[in-house]
Amino acid sequence: MSTNSYESPFCTRYASKEMQYIFSADKKFTTWRKLWVALARAEMKLGLPVTQEQVDELEANVNNIDYDMAAAEEKIVRHDVMAHVHTYGKCCPKADGIIHLGATSCYVGDNTDIIIMRDAMNVVKRKLVKVIDQLANFADKYKGLPCLAYTHLQPAQLTTVGKRATLWCNELLMDLEDLDFQLSRLKLLGSKGTTGTQASFMELFEGDTDKIKELERMIAEEMGFDAVVPVSGQTYSRKVDFAVCQVMAAIAQSAMKFGNDIRLLQSFKEIEEPFEKTQIGSSAMAYKRNPMRDERICSLARYVMCDVLNPAFTAGTQWFERTLDDSANKRISVAEAFLGVDAILNIMLNVTDPDNGLVVYDKIITRRVMAELPFMATENIMMDAVKKGGNRQQLHEKIRQYSMQAGARVKQEGLDNNLCELILADPDFMITKEEMDAIMKPVNFIGRCSQQVDEFIENCVKPVIEANGVSDDVAEINV
């Protein structure tokens, strides 16, 4: 690691080696060369003066890149694509004269950007599916464990730990659906020429439009695509970058919701993220167990959510057939959206790991439930009393008064909630201790939570897992 120059934290601390490679110089420039090979091969097959020997030479040197020469060339010509054309030509002397024939810079630049986004989306998808699977397993394991549910961050009714996990999981399923949609509609730019008119190819193929269309089809097929964009200026629409980064931002939103919930639950001492034996929570407070992984999820998510503004503005400020004010911005913003989400999913893989992930403290959860349950049980108590002949309005008023007394006892005196004792002592409620105990079981107040979890996993998660499988990815957390 360099200590005397800036290095992106995405590389040194956060993103996986796999995702870093996808946005590396090697990936970019070898893909440029593969596109030049595809162009030459298609032009040869369609009758242009390109030989098999030239195509073979280009193909044999795809990975033979002299980066020092390319950098020196770029200083001279001030053009990255032409610098690499010259560099490629030096190691392919027989093919030198036909490299980039009929193409403009965006043939390699834009098509490579699309290929890189496709490959990066597939990595994100693979990890996202595994996180969904792990959360679904967590939901299934704890589908019957009652816990407090909150509205306005105030105790409302009960839910279960597993049912709450389905809420996190469902949002990630929504993101996966959007990701699949963007993958399905991703198209290469193709070979459109300087302003998208394919005029250079009309010249090369002497006006044979069928050959020009076949050229694009052949290139797309070789690069693993079934289509090219129907029309373009010099570039593919920068709305594509925005649409893809919007999915990354959506994943970040879902991850932030998950991370924030876990941070709150850890504060309540109900659920904790993994904490290693030698981990230090605080430099000053040795007892601390800070939720640093989920805090990092939230921090990175905030960055990715803000980052999506960059491709939005870039898409809106492209003049006519193209301007170059997109280049510097998009090479940073698109890459970092993926690197950020990759880092987020790596952490989520760790936090949701079925063996060493979230720690659930069921006794604390139950204790917190029982402290609030008397208030939640009052409607059931009142309804039973009415069935025995009680006056609903009178009983309602008594419950209101007793609830105020019990609440004051808890808040002002720091004592236990004695609402049940107050009701038991009032003969108007006609309730025995045994009847009260039967009502005061948390499982009576969780509705269809367990069934909802079962149905969600069966109908929503299982089809996704069957369609995609679950990878063997493990959390790659550098620090």
C-alpha positions as CSV (number, residue, x, y, z in Angstrom):
1,M,0.0,0.0,0.0
2,S,1.3,3.4,-1.0
3,T,1.8,5.8,1.9
4,N,2.8,9.0,0.0
5,S,-0.1,9.4,-2.4
6,Y,-3.9,9.2,-2.4
7,E,-5.5,5.8,-2.7
8,S,-9.2,5.3,-2.9
9,P,-10.6,3.8,0.3
10,F,-12.8,1.6,-1.9
11,C,-9.6,-0.2,-2.9
12,T,-7.8,-0.2,0.4
13,R,-10.7,-0.8,2.8
14,Y,-14.0,-1.6,1.2
15,A,-14.6,-3.2,-2.2
16,S,-13.7,-6.8,-3.2
17,K,-10.8,-7.6,-5.4
18,E,-13.3,-9.0,-7.9
19,M,-15.2,-5.7,-8.2
20,Q,-11.9,-3.7,-8.3
21,Y,-10.7,-5.8,-11.2
22,I,-13.9,-5.1,-13.2
23,F,-13.1,-1.4,-13.0
24,S,-9.4,-1.8,-13.5
25,A,-7.2,-0.7,-16.3
26,D,-6.5,-4.3,-17.4
27,K,-10.2,-5.0,-17.7
28,K,-10.9,-1.8,-19.6
29,F,-8.0,-1.9,-22.1
30,T,-8.2,-5.7,-22.8
31,T,-11.9,-5.2,-23.5
32,W,-11.0,-2.3,-25.9
33,R,-8.8,-4.8,-27.7
34,K,-11.4,-7.5,-27.7
35,L,-13.8,-5.0,-29.3
36,W,-11.1,-4.2,-32.0
37,V,-10.8,-7.9,-32.6
38,A,-14.6,-8.3,-32.9
39,L,-14.7,-5.3,-35.3
40,A,-11.9,-6.7,-37.5
41,R,-13.3,-10.2,-37.5
42,A,-16.8,-8.9,-38.6
43,E,-15.3,-6.6,-41.2
44,M,-13.3,-9.6,-42.6
45,K,-16.3,-11.8,-42.8
46,L,-18.3,-9.1,-44.5
47,G,-15.7,-8.7,-47.3
48,L,-13.6,-5.7,-46.2
49,P,-9.8,-6.0,-46.8
50,V,-9.0,-7.6,-43.5
51,T,-7.2,-11.0,-43.4
52,Q,-7.5,-13.9,-41.0
53,E,-3.8,-13.5,-40.2
54,Q,-4.4,-9.9,-39.1
55,V,-7.4,-11.0,-36.9
56,D,-5.3,-13.8,-35.4
57,E,-2.4,-11.3,-34.6
58,L,-4.8,-9.0,-32.9
59,E,-6.4,-11.8,-30.9
60,A,-3.0,-13.1,-29.8
61,N,-2.0,-9.8,-28.3
62,V,-5.2,-8.8,-26.4
63,N,-3.3,-9.1,-23.1
64,N,0.0,-7.8,-24.3
65,I,-0.4,-4.2,-23.3
66,D,2.6,-1.9,-22.9
67,Y,1.1,0.6,-20.4
68,D,4.3,2.7,-20.3
69,M,4.2,3.1,-24.1
70,A,0.5,3.9,-24.0
71,A,1.0,6.6,-21.3
72,A,3.9,8.1,-23.3
73,E,1.8,8.1,-26.5
74,E,-1.1,9.8,-24.7
75,K,1.2,12.6,-23.6
76,I,2.1,13.2,-27.2
77,V,-1.4,12.9,-28.9
78,R,-3.6,13.9,-25.9
79,H,-6.1,11.2,-26.9
80,D,-6.4,8.0,-24.9
81,V,-8.0,5.9,-27.6
82,M,-5.4,6.8,-30.3
83,A,-2.6,6.2,-27.8
84,H,-3.8,2.7,-27.4
85,V,-4.4,2.2,-31.1
86,H,-0.7,3.1,-31.6
87,T,0.4,0.8,-28.7
88,Y,-1.7,-2.1,-30.1
89,G,-0.3,-1.5,-33.6
90,K,3.3,-1.8,-32.3
91,C,2.8,-5.4,-31.1
92,C,0.6,-6.2,-34.1
93,P,2.6,-4.9,-37.1
94,K,0.6,-6.9,-39.7
95,A,-2.7,-5.6,-38.4
96,D,-1.6,-2.1,-37.6
97,G,-3.3,-0.6,-40.6
98,I,-6.8,-2.0,-39.9
99,I,-7.1,-1.4,-36.2
100,H,-10.2,0.8,-35.4
101,L,-11.2,0.7,-39.1
102,G,-14.4,2.9,-39.5
103,A,-14.8,3.4,-35.8
104,T,-14.8,6.4,-33.5
105,S,-13.5,6.5,-29.9
106,C,-16.9,5.6,-28.4
107,Y,-16.8,2.3,-30.3
108,V,-14.3,1.0,-27.7
109,G,-15.0,3.5,-24.9
110,D,-18.8,3.2,-24.7
111,N,-19.1,-0.4,-25.6
112,T,-16.5,-1.2,-22.9
113,D,-18.5,0.8,-20.3
114,I,-21.6,-1.2,-21.1
115,I,-19.7,-4.5,-20.8
116,I,-18.2,-3.4,-17.5
117,M,-21.5,-2.4,-16.1
118,R,-23.0,-5.7,-17.2
119,D,-20.2,-7.7,-15.5
120,A,-20.4,-5.6,-12.4
121,M,-24.2,-6.0,-12.2
122,N,-23.8,-9.7,-12.3
123,V,-21.4,-9.6,-9.4
124,V,-23.9,-7.4,-7.4
125,K,-26.7,-9.8,-8.4
126,R,-24.9,-12.8,-7.2
127,K,-24.1,-11.3,-3.8
128,L,-27.6,-9.8,-3.5
129,V,-29.3,-13.1,-4.0
130,K,-27.1,-14.7,-1.3
131,V,-27.9,-11.9,1.2
132,I,-31.6,-12.4,0.4
133,D,-31.2,-16.1,1.0
134,Q,-29.4,-15.6,4.4
135,L,-32.1,-13.1,5.5
136,A,-34.8,-15.5,4.6
137,N,-33.2,-18.2,6.6
138,F,-32.9,-15.8,9.6
139,A,-36.6,-14.9,9.2
140,D,-37.6,-18.6,9.1
141,K,-35.5,-19.3,12.2
142,Y,-37.1,-16.5,14.3
143,K,-40.6,-16.4,12.7
144,G,-42.3,-17.3,16.0
145,L,-40.2,-15.2,18.4
146,P,-42.5,-12.3,19.5
147,C,-40.9,-8.8,19.8
148,L,-42.1,-5.3,20.1
149,A,-43.2,-3.6,16.9
150,Y,-42.9,0.2,16.6
151,T,-44.6,3.1,15.0
152,H,-43.0,6.5,15.4
153,L,-40.3,4.5,17.3
154,Q,-42.9,4.0,20.1
155,P,-44.0,0.5,21.1
156,A,-47.2,-0.3,19.1
157,Q,-48.2,-3.9,19.0
158,L,-46.2,-7.1,18.6
159,T,-44.5,-8.6,15.6
160,T,-41.9,-11.3,15.5
161,V,-38.1,-11.1,14.9
162,G,-38.6,-13.2,11.7
163,K,-41.5,-11.2,10.4
164,R,-39.4,-8.0,10.7
165,A,-36.6,-9.7,8.8
166,T,-39.0,-10.3,5.9
167,L,-39.4,-6.5,5.6
168,W,-35.6,-6.1,5.0
169,C,-35.6,-9.1,2.7
170,N,-38.6,-7.9,0.6
171,E,-37.0,-4.5,-0.1
172,L,-33.9,-6.3,-1.4
173,L,-36.2,-8.5,-3.6
174,M,-37.6,-5.3,-5.1
175,D,-34.1,-4.2,-5.8
176,L,-33.2,-7.5,-7.4
177,E,-36.2,-7.2,-9.7
178,D,-35.0,-3.7,-10.8
179,L,-31.5,-5.1,-11.3
180,D,-32.8,-7.9,-13.5
181,F,-34.8,-5.4,-15.5
182,Q,-31.8,-3.2,-16.2
183,L,-29.7,-6.2,-17.1
184,S,-32.4,-7.4,-19.5
185,R,-32.5,-4.1,-21.3
186,L,-28.8,-3.4,-21.5
187,K,-27.6,-3.0,-25.1
188,L,-24.2,-2.3,-26.7
189,L,-23.8,1.0,-28.5
190,G,-22.6,-1.0,-31.5
191,S,-20.7,0.7,-34.3
192,K,-22.6,4.0,-34.9
193,G,-19.8,6.3,-36.0
194,T,-18.9,9.8,-35.1
195,T,-22.4,11.3,-34.8
196,G,-24.4,8.1,-34.8
197,T,-25.2,8.1,-38.6
198,Q,-22.8,5.2,-39.5
199,A,-21.5,7.4,-42.4
200,S,-18.0,5.9,-42.2
201,F,-19.4,2.4,-42.5
202,M,-21.6,3.5,-45.4
203,E,-18.4,4.5,-47.1
204,L,-16.6,1.3,-46.2
205,F,-19.4,-1.0,-47.3
206,E,-20.3,1.1,-50.3
207,G,-23.8,1.8,-49.1
208,D,-24.7,-1.8,-48.2
209,T,-26.9,-1.2,-45.2
210,D,-27.6,-4.9,-44.7
211,K,-23.9,-5.4,-44.1
212,I,-23.7,-2.5,-41.7
213,K,-26.5,-4.0,-39.6
214,E,-24.9,-7.4,-39.8
215,L,-21.6,-5.9,-38.6
216,E,-23.3,-4.7,-35.4
217,R,-25.1,-7.9,-34.9
218,M,-21.8,-9.9,-35.2
219,I,-20.0,-7.6,-32.8
220,A,-22.8,-7.7,-30.3
221,E,-22.9,-11.5,-30.4
222,E,-19.2,-11.9,-29.9
223,M,-19.3,-9.6,-26.9
224,G,-22.3,-11.5,-25.4
225,F,-25.2,-9.2,-26.2
226,D,-28.3,-9.9,-28.3
227,A,-28.9,-6.3,-29.4
228,V,-27.4,-2.8,-29.9
229,V,-29.1,0.5,-29.2
230,P,-31.5,1.4,-32.0
231,V,-30.3,5.0,-32.4
232,S,-27.7,7.1,-30.8
233,G,-25.5,10.1,-31.2
234,Q,-21.8,9.4,-30.8
235,T,-22.5,7.8,-27.4
236,Y,-25.1,5.6,-25.9
237,S,-27.7,7.7,-23.9
238,R,-26.2,8.7,-20.6
239,K,-29.6,7.9,-19.1
240,V,-28.4,4.3,-19.2
241,D,-25.7,5.2,-16.6
242,F,-28.4,6.9,-14.5
243,A,-30.7,3.9,-14.7
244,V,-28.0,1.5,-13.6
245,C,-26.7,3.7,-10.8
246,Q,-30.3,4.2,-9.7
247,V,-30.5,0.5,-9.0
248,M,-27.3,0.7,-7.0
249,A,-28.8,3.6,-5.0
250,A,-31.9,1.6,-4.4
251,I,-29.9,-1.3,-3.0
252,A,-28.1,1.2,-0.8
253,Q,-31.5,2.5,0.5
254,S,-32.6,-1.0,1.5
255,A,-29.2,-1.7,3.1
256,M,-29.4,1.5,5.1
257,K,-32.9,0.6,6.4
258,F,-31.5,-2.8,7.5
259,G,-28.4,-1.2,9.0
260,N,-30.3,1.4,10.9
261,D,-32.8,-1.1,12.3
262,I,-29.9,-3.3,13.6
263,R,-28.2,-0.3,15.1
264,L,-31.4,0.5,17.0
265,L,-31.9,-3.1,18.1
266,Q,-28.4,-3.3,19.3
267,S,-29.0,-0.2,21.4
268,F,-32.0,-2.0,22.9
269,K,-29.7,-5.1,23.5
270,E,-32.1,-7.3,21.5
271,I,-30.0,-8.1,18.5
272,E,-26.3,-7.6,17.9
273,E,-24.1,-7.7,14.8
274,P,-21.1,-10.0,15.0
275,F,-18.4,-9.0,17.5
276,E,-15.0,-10.7,17.3
277,K,-13.1,-11.9,20.3
278,T,-10.3,-9.5,19.8
279,Q,-12.4,-6.6,18.5
280,I,-12.1,-3.3,20.3
281,G,-15.4,-1.3,20.4
282,S,-13.9,2.0,21.8
283,S,-10.4,3.3,22.4
284,A,-11.7,4.9,25.7
285,M,-14.6,2.7,26.8
286,A,-13.4,-0.8,26.9
287,Y,-16.8,-2.3,27.5
288,K,-18.3,-0.9,24.3
289,R,-19.7,-3.1,21.5
290,N,-20.4,-0.6,18.8
291,P,-22.3,-1.7,15.7
292,M,-19.5,-0.7,13.4
293,R,-20.4,-3.0,10.5
294,D,-23.9,-1.6,10.3
295,E,-22.7,1.9,10.7
296,R,-20.4,1.3,7.8
297,I,-23.3,0.0,5.7
298,C,-25.2,3.2,6.5
299,S,-22.2,5.4,5.8
300,L,-21.4,3.8,2.4
301,A,-25.1,3.7,1.5
302,R,-25.4,7.5,2.0
303,Y,-22.5,8.0,-0.4
304,V,-24.0,5.8,-3.1
305,M,-27.4,7.4,-2.7
306,C,-25.9,10.9,-3.2
307,D,-23.6,9.6,-6.0
308,V,-26.6,8.9,-8.3
309,L,-27.0,12.6,-8.8
310,N,-23.8,12.6,-10.9
311,P,-25.1,10.5,-13.8
312,A,-28.5,12.3,-13.5
313,F,-26.8,15.7,-14.2
314,T,-24.5,14.1,-16.8
315,A,-27.5,12.7,-18.7
316,G,-29.3,16.0,-18.7
317,T,-26.3,18.1,-19.9
318,Q,-25.2,16.2,-23.0
319,W,-25.4,18.7,-25.9
320,F,-26.8,17.4,-29.2
321,E,-24.8,14.3,-30.4
322,R,-22.2,14.4,-27.6
323,T,-20.0,16.5,-25.4
324,L,-17.0,15.4,-23.4
325,D,-18.0,16.8,-20.0
326,D,-19.4,13.3,-19.2
327,S,-16.1,11.5,-19.3
328,A,-14.3,12.6,-16.1
329,N,-17.5,12.4,-14.1
330,K,-18.8,9.1,-15.3
331,R,-15.6,7.2,-14.9
332,I,-15.7,8.2,-11.2
333,S,-19.4,8.1,-10.4
334,V,-20.4,4.9,-12.1
335,A,-17.4,3.0,-10.8
336,E,-17.9,4.2,-7.2
337,A,-21.6,3.4,-7.2
338,F,-20.7,-0.3,-7.9
339,L,-17.7,-0.3,-5.6
340,G,-19.8,1.2,-2.8
341,V,-22.6,-1.4,-3.3
342,D,-20.1,-4.2,-3.5
343,A,-18.7,-3.1,-0.1
344,I,-22.2,-2.8,1.4
345,L,-23.1,-6.3,0.2
346,N,-19.9,-7.8,1.5
347,I,-20.7,-6.4,5.0
348,M,-24.3,-7.7,4.7
349,L,-23.0,-11.1,3.9
350,N,-21.0,-11.0,7.1
351,V,-23.7,-9.6,9.3
352,T,-26.4,-12.1,8.0
353,D,-24.1,-15.1,8.0
354,P,-26.2,-18.0,9.4
355,D,-23.3,-19.3,11.5
356,N,-21.5,-16.2,12.7
357,G,-23.9,-13.4,12.0
358,L,-26.6,-11.6,13.9
359,V,-26.9,-12.6,17.6
360,V,-30.5,-12.7,19.0
361,Y,-31.0,-12.2,22.7
362,D,-34.4,-13.8,23.1
363,K,-34.6,-13.2,26.9
364,I,-34.1,-9.5,26.6
365,I,-36.6,-9.4,23.8
366,T,-39.2,-11.2,25.9
367,R,-38.5,-9.0,28.9
368,R,-39.1,-5.9,26.8
369,V,-42.3,-7.4,25.4
370,M,-43.6,-8.2,28.9
371,A,-43.0,-4.7,30.1
372,E,-45.3,-3.3,27.4
373,L,-47.7,-6.2,27.0
374,P,-50.2,-5.2,29.7
375,F,-51.1,-2.1,27.8
376,M,-51.5,-4.0,24.5
377,A,-53.6,-6.7,26.3
378,T,-56.2,-4.3,27.6
379,E,-58.5,-4.6,24.7
380,N,-58.7,-8.3,25.0
381,I,-59.3,-8.0,28.7
382,M,-62.0,-5.5,28.1
383,M,-63.7,-7.6,25.5
384,D,-63.8,-10.7,27.7
385,A,-65.3,-8.7,30.5
386,V,-68.0,-7.3,28.2
387,K,-68.9,-10.9,27.2
388,K,-69.4,-11.7,30.9
389,G,-71.9,-8.8,31.2
390,G,-69.7,-5.8,31.8
391,N,-70.3,-2.3,30.5
392,R,-67.9,-1.5,27.7
393,Q,-67.7,2.3,28.2
394,Q,-67.3,2.0,32.0
395,L,-64.6,-0.6,31.6
396,H,-62.8,1.5,28.9
397,E,-62.7,4.5,31.3
398,K,-61.3,2.3,34.1
399,I,-58.6,0.9,31.8
400,R,-57.7,4.4,30.8
401,Q,-57.3,5.5,34.4
402,Y,-55.4,2.4,35.4
403,S,-53.1,2.7,32.4
404,M,-52.2,6.3,33.4
405,Q,-51.4,5.1,36.9
406,A,-49.3,2.2,35.7
407,G,-47.5,4.5,33.2
408,A,-46.7,7.1,35.9
409,R,-45.4,4.3,38.1
410,V,-43.0,3.1,35.4
411,K,-41.9,6.5,34.2
412,Q,-41.8,8.6,37.4
413,E,-40.9,5.9,40.0
414,G,-38.9,3.5,37.9
415,L,-41.0,0.6,39.1
416,D,-42.5,-2.4,37.2
417,N,-45.7,-2.1,35.2
418,N,-48.5,-3.1,37.6
419,L,-51.5,-2.6,35.2
420,C,-52.5,-6.3,35.4
421,E,-52.5,-6.2,39.1
422,L,-54.8,-3.1,39.1
423,I,-57.2,-4.8,36.8
424,L,-57.2,-8.1,38.7
425,A,-58.1,-6.1,41.9
426,D,-61.1,-4.6,40.2
427,P,-64.2,-6.9,40.4
428,D,-65.9,-5.1,37.5
429,F,-63.5,-6.9,35.2
430,M,-64.5,-10.4,36.4
431,I,-61.2,-11.9,35.6
432,T,-59.1,-14.5,37.5
433,K,-55.3,-14.8,37.7
434,E,-55.4,-17.9,35.6
435,E,-57.5,-16.1,32.9
436,M,-55.1,-13.1,33.0
437,D,-52.1,-15.4,32.6
438,A,-53.7,-17.1,29.6
439,I,-54.3,-13.7,27.9
440,M,-50.8,-12.4,28.8
441,K,-48.9,-14.7,26.4
442,P,-47.0,-12.8,23.7
443,V,-47.9,-15.4,21.1
444,N,-51.5,-14.3,21.4
445,F,-50.6,-10.9,19.9
446,I,-48.5,-11.7,16.8
447,G,-51.3,-12.3,14.4
448,R,-50.3,-14.2,11.3
449,C,-46.6,-13.5,11.6
450,S,-45.4,-17.1,11.4
451,Q,-47.7,-17.8,8.5
452,Q,-46.7,-14.6,6.7
453,V,-43.0,-15.6,6.9
454,D,-43.7,-19.1,5.6
455,E,-45.8,-17.7,2.7
456,F,-43.2,-15.0,1.9
457,I,-40.4,-17.5,1.7
458,E,-42.4,-20.0,-0.3
459,N,-43.9,-17.5,-2.8
460,C,-41.3,-14.8,-3.0
461,V,-37.9,-16.0,-2.0
462,K,-37.9,-19.6,-3.0
463,P,-38.5,-18.9,-6.7
464,V,-35.6,-16.4,-6.8
465,I,-33.3,-18.9,-5.1
466,E,-34.4,-21.7,-7.5
467,A,-33.9,-19.5,-10.5
468,N,-30.5,-18.1,-9.5
469,G,-28.9,-20.5,-7.0
470,V,-26.9,-19.4,-4.0
471,S,-23.2,-18.6,-4.5
472,D,-20.4,-19.6,-2.2
473,D,-19.4,-16.0,-1.7
474,V,-18.0,-15.2,1.7
475,A,-17.8,-11.7,3.2
476,E,-14.7,-10.0,2.1
477,I,-14.1,-7.3,4.7
478,N,-10.7,-5.8,4.8
479,V,-10.9,-4.1,8.1
